[in-house]
Amino acid sequence: MLKADKDIYDAVIIGAGLSGLVCGCYLAKAGMKVLIAEQHYKPGGYCTSFKRHGFTFDAAAHSFGGYRENGIVKKVFVDLGIDKRVQINRFDPSDIITAPDCEVSFWDDVDDTVRDFQKAFPDESNNIRVFFNFLIENNPQSFARLRNWTFKNLLDEYIKNDKLKSILSFPLLGNGGLPPSRMSAFIGARLFIEFLLDGGYYPKGGMQELPNILTTRFKELGGTLRLSSLVTKIVIDDNTVKGVVLEKEGVIPSEYVISNCDARQTFLKLLGREKLSQEFLEKLSNMTPSLSMFVLYLGIDKNCKTLPKAGSNIWHMPHYDIEKMYLSANLRNTSNVAEYMVRVSPDGQTVLAFINAAFRDRIYWNRHKKDLLDVLIKHIERQTIPGLSEHIQYKDAATPYTMYRYTMNEEGAAYGWASTPAQFADPDLRRPSCMKGLFLTGHWATQGMGIPGVAYLGYDMANYILKKKKIPVVN
């Protein structure tokens, strides 16, 4: 039954991840009546923080990019009037790659980064400059040709040295879950620009501050947020969205529904496979989610003198075979841990490390979580932080099953769909032609990854809806 007019919304957003929050803020700012329903007790999705035994940890996202003067995250915060309400620091270098034969860093000054790479690979000096210039120029026409390329194709266009190609690809494996031979060149280039050439940003107080300030602003703009509020169904009639069903509150009528959650859950569970064509069902069944991750959380005493530079992401690269690393991640067990990213928090009190990992199941991770946790600590102690185990006051880890339970992402996927060329920019995964009034945003929309990517998608989706309703876009 339809509720009173006061309970009818212009838009309901499923999920309070960053993309949903950004989208909701823009819609609310333009005067639309918006509800965001989030199944968890706090907003943010993977971009959250939590406390244990007096230590504050970031759940998964540990830094972000896109906050330069013309960066998308900076634009969103300025548009919404919150850029002065949260302190964003940038750590220099943002990322350090320790390879078997050299160490290179990504500095705030791109020229310093180029010089670092040129020093390590003098024979590739000119190619390195040309490659970085291509990324920095960010010419839309140049990027258009990347649509059907892999990141390997892009590297082959500019770089000859195979070791250098591997070093340039390694942090993308960590931040995107794919080797260069499988990753979309467009997505790889965007990740490179936002995470590495303009990365290292971190909010004072932890990553939870980003969704917190967006939530505050959303409410100030008149939006309604309901936490611990599970959406169980998208209501449709004659292939047109009519609202959603909340587990505790029943039907919530709405003109638009924007899903910021897992795409298969959106279509198969909330919408229902009987509402979809056979062709669309086959597309969904053939698509591949990204890898998940295993995240290590360590609370450290104040006497550890061997900690690396706080705030920088340290990428330990044990060899140059990126394909082997990817295959190992798909078959992750305690015997094949070698590569990892480790980061000391700005306050020097915690250490976060992660490795890519396949989903498996709850039983597998219940059996192997502790072993993998201990093995990863040993590797970090041997390669990056000598004497680490003597200073640990608290330790725990999140498994791919934890990621699934926390976000309900299929197989605990860390990056939505795997960002292959075949799965890039599918319009049906943003604006499904089969259903009027239903849209998707976030990293399941096949067009962006990471905080800058999902921020852009939230902004872009809001602008699309406002134009559709002929409401002036308010920046």
Secondary structure, 3 states (H helix, E strand, C coil): CCCCHHHCEEEEEECCEHHHHHHHHHHHHCCCCEEEECCCCCCECCCCEEEECCEEEECCCCCECCCCCCCHHHHHHHHCCCCCCCCEEECCCCEEEECCCCEEEECCCHHHHHHHHHHHCHHHHHHHHHHHHHHHHCCHHHHHCCCCCEHHHHHHHHCCCHHHHHHHHHHHHHHHCCCCCCCEHHHHHHHHHHHHHCCCEEECCCCCHHHHHHHHHHHHCCCEEECCCCEEEEEEECCEEEEEEECCCEEEEEEEEEECCCHHHHHHHHHHHHHCCHHHHHHHHHCCECCEEEEEEEEECCCCCCCCCCCCEEEECCCCCHHHHHHHHHCCCCCCCCCEEEEECCCCCEEEEEEEECCCCHHHHHHHHHHHHHHHHHHHHHHCCCCHHHHEEEEEEECHHHHHHHHCCHHHCCCCECCCHHHCCCHHHCCCCCCECEEECCCCCCCCCHHHHHHHHHHHHHHHHHHHCCCCCCC
